[in-house]
């Protein structure tokens, strides 16, 4: 077998083992996606889709990859409303591929993702009860993340919100997070000077260390104490509705 084909198959296996949605797929469900699924490497700043665009492919991140879903305001600013890493997927999962994108999807932390053409994903959902049920549950989880984000942005301090974001990033990317403070400020909807002060404060408490373009989480327990309850609430909901089996701890949403 060709070396490139072998490598692609190995990386596809890695995607199905590492992405928390794909890892729930039984063999028959996996077989629906594999024929046209391809692992792609996403660079930081890559736009997967913009608001109003028709979605032609879905991305299942794995490894350190993080994708930000943002809303673009009329003055040119974009604020993050949700982020997706190895626990989920981006593109056509909620809308079933029949509606233009509402949010802007941009790669925040580079890494691999399994790309599945939209038409193939729709065929898989039509053929597999597991896939239909799983994406129904993921839609519920994603909505919960957005709703928690609204509450968090309205009532919690910038320090707590930054700690929450870094904990979520650590879950996906590991303790070394490739991210500038300028980008973090944009994601949090805050001034760069404000976020710079927050980062310095977290460094003084020895919770993180920072150098140009990279943030290291050095004390996860301490960072959790500085975070609001939103981090734990969203992760807990993932366990309830999806978990390791794809069926979570609740009844099917058919």
C-alpha positions in Angstrom: 0.0 0.0 0.0 1.2 3.5 -0.8 2.9 5.3 2.1 0.7 8.4 1.8 -2.4 6.2 1.9 -1.1 4.3 4.9 -0.4 7.6 6.6 -3.9 8.9 5.9 -5.5 5.7 7.2 -3.4 6.0 10.4 -4.4 9.6 10.9 -8.1 8.7 10.3 -7.8 6.0 13.0 -6.3 8.7 15.3 -9.3 11.0 14.5 -11.8 8.3 15.4 -9.9 7.5 18.6 -9.3 11.1 19.7 -12.4 13.1 18.8 -15.0 12.6 21.5 -17.9 12.4 19.1 -16.2 10.1 16.6 -14.9 7.8 19.4 -18.5 6.8 20.1 -19.0 5.5 16.6 -19.6 1.7 16.2 -18.0 0.1 13.2 -21.1 0.3 11.0 -21.5 4.1 11.7 -17.8 4.7 11.0 -18.1 3.0 7.7 -20.6 5.7 6.5 -18.0 8.5 6.9 -14.7 6.9 6.0 -15.0 6.6 2.2 -14.6 10.4 1.6 -13.4 11.6 5.0 -9.9 13.1 5.0 -7.6 14.4 7.7 -6.5 18.0 7.1 -4.1 20.2 9.0 -5.6 23.6 10.0 -3.3 26.6 10.4 -4.1 29.3 12.9 -6.3 32.0 11.4 -7.9 29.8 8.7 -11.5 30.7 8.2 -13.6 27.5 7.8 -16.8 29.4 7.0 -18.1 33.0 7.3 -21.5 34.2 8.2 -24.0 33.7 5.3 -21.9 31.1 3.5 -23.2 27.7 2.5 -21.4 25.0 4.4 -19.9 22.2 2.2 -17.9 20.3 4.8 -17.9 19.5 8.5 -14.7 19.4 10.6 -14.1 17.1 13.6 -11.0 18.5 15.4 -8.6 16.3 17.3 -5.3 16.8 19.0 -4.8 20.4 20.1 -7.0 22.0 17.4 -9.5 24.7 18.6 -12.0 26.4 16.4 -13.8 29.6 17.5 -17.4 30.4 16.6 -17.8 34.1 16.6 -20.5 36.7 15.8 -19.3 39.5 13.5 -20.6 43.0 14.6 -21.3 45.9 12.2 -18.2 47.8 13.5 -15.9 45.0 12.4 -15.4 43.3 15.8 -16.0 39.6 16.4 -16.8 38.1 19.8 -16.6 34.4 20.5 -19.9 32.7 21.4 -18.6 29.1 21.5 -15.4 27.2 20.9 -15.0 23.6 19.6 -12.1 21.2 20.1 -11.8 17.5 20.2 -15.2 17.2 21.9 -17.2 18.2 18.9 -17.6 19.3 15.3 -18.0 22.4 13.2 -20.1 23.0 10.1 -23.6 21.8 9.4 -24.1 19.7 12.5 -26.9 21.9 13.9 -28.4 23.2 10.7 -28.3 19.8 8.9 -26.4 21.4 6.1 -29.4 23.1 4.5 -28.9 26.6 5.8 -26.2 29.2 5.5 -23.8 29.6 8.4 -24.8 32.2 11.0 -21.4 32.3 12.9 -17.9 32.9 11.7 -15.7 29.8 12.3 -11.9 30.5 12.7 -9.0 28.3 13.8 -7.6 29.6 17.0 -5.2 26.8 17.9 -3.7 24.9 14.9 -3.9 21.2 14.4 -5.6 18.3 12.6 -9.3 17.7 11.9 -11.2 15.1 10.0 -13.1 16.8 7.2 -16.3 15.1 5.9 -18.2 16.5 2.9 -21.6 17.8 3.9 -23.5 15.6 1.5 -21.8 12.5 2.9 -22.6 13.5 6.5 -26.3 14.0 5.6 -26.4 10.6 4.0 -24.8 9.1 7.1 -27.4 10.7 9.4 -30.2 9.4 7.2 -28.8 5.9 7.4 -27.5 5.6 11.0 -29.6 6.0 14.1 -26.5 6.4 16.2 -25.2 9.4 14.1 -28.6 11.1 14.1 -29.0 10.7 17.9 -25.4 11.8 18.5 -25.7 15.0 16.5 -29.0 15.8 18.1 -27.3 15.5 21.5 -24.3 17.6 20.3 -26.7 20.3 19.2 -28.1 20.4 22.7 -24.6 20.6 24.2 -23.6 23.4 21.8 -26.7 25.4 22.7 -25.9 24.9 26.4 -22.4 26.3 25.8 -23.8 29.4 24.0 -26.3 30.0 26.7 -23.7 29.6 29.4 -21.5 32.0 27.5 -24.2 34.6 27.5 -24.6 34.4 31.2 -20.9 34.4 31.8 -20.2 37.4 29.7 -23.0 39.3 31.4 -22.2 38.6 35.0 -18.7 37.3 35.6 -15.5 39.2 35.9 -12.9 39.3 33.1 -10.5 37.4 35.4 -13.0 34.5 35.9 -13.9 34.4 32.2 -10.2 34.3 31.2 -9.5 31.5 33.6 -12.5 29.6 32.2 -11.3 30.0 28.6 -7.8 28.8 29.5 -9.1 25.7 31.3 -11.2 24.9 28.3 -8.3 25.4 26.0 -6.1 23.2 28.2 -8.6 20.4 27.9 -8.3 20.5 24.2 -4.8 21.7 23.4 -2.8 20.6 26.5 -1.0 22.9 28.9 0.9 24.7 26.1 -1.6 27.0 24.3 -0.4 28.8 21.2 -2.3 32.0 21.5 -1.4 35.7 21.6 -2.9 38.0 24.3 -4.3 40.1 21.5 -6.3 37.2 20.2 -7.4 36.3 23.7 -8.7 39.8 24.2 -10.7 39.6 21.0 -12.2 36.2 22.0 -13.2 37.7 25.4 -14.6 40.9 23.9 -12.2 43.0 26.1 -9.5 45.6 25.5 -6.0 44.2 25.0 -4.7 46.3 28.0 -7.4 44.8 30.2 -6.4 41.2 29.2 -2.7 42.1 29.5 -3.4 43.0 33.1 -5.3 39.8 33.7 -2.5 37.7 32.3 0.0 39.5 34.5 -2.2 38.8 37.5 -2.5 35.1 36.7 1.3 34.9 36.2 1.9 36.7 39.5 -0.3 34.0 41.2 1.9 31.4 39.3 -1.2 29.9 37.7 0.2 30.5 34.1 3.3 31.6 32.4 3.4 33.5 29.2 5.8 34.4 26.5 5.1 35.8 23.0 2.4 33.8 21.3 2.3 31.0 24.0 0.5 30.6 27.3 1.4 27.7 29.6 -1.0 26.6 32.3 1.2 25.8 35.3 -1.4 25.4 38.1 -4.7 23.9 36.9 -6.2 23.6 40.4 -5.4 27.2 41.1 -6.9 28.3 37.8 -10.1 26.4 38.5 -10.4 28.3 41.8 -10.1 31.6 39.8 -12.7 30.4 37.2 -16.4 30.9 37.5 -18.9 28.0 37.6 -19.4 28.1 33.9 -16.5 25.8 33.0 -17.7 23.0 35.2 -21.4 23.5 34.1 -20.7 23.0 30.4 -18.4 20.0 30.9 -20.9 18.4 33.2 -23.6 18.9 30.6 -21.5 17.2 27.9 -21.2 14.2 30.2 -25.0 14.1 30.8 -26.1 14.4 27.1 -23.1 12.7 25.3 -20.5 11.1 27.6 -18.3 8.3 26.4 -21.0 6.3 24.7 -22.8 9.0 22.8 -25.9 8.4 24.8 -24.9 10.2 27.9 -27.0 9.7 31.0 -30.3 10.9 29.5 -33.0 9.4 27.3 -32.6 9.5 23.5 -33.7 12.7 21.8 -35.5 11.2 18.9 
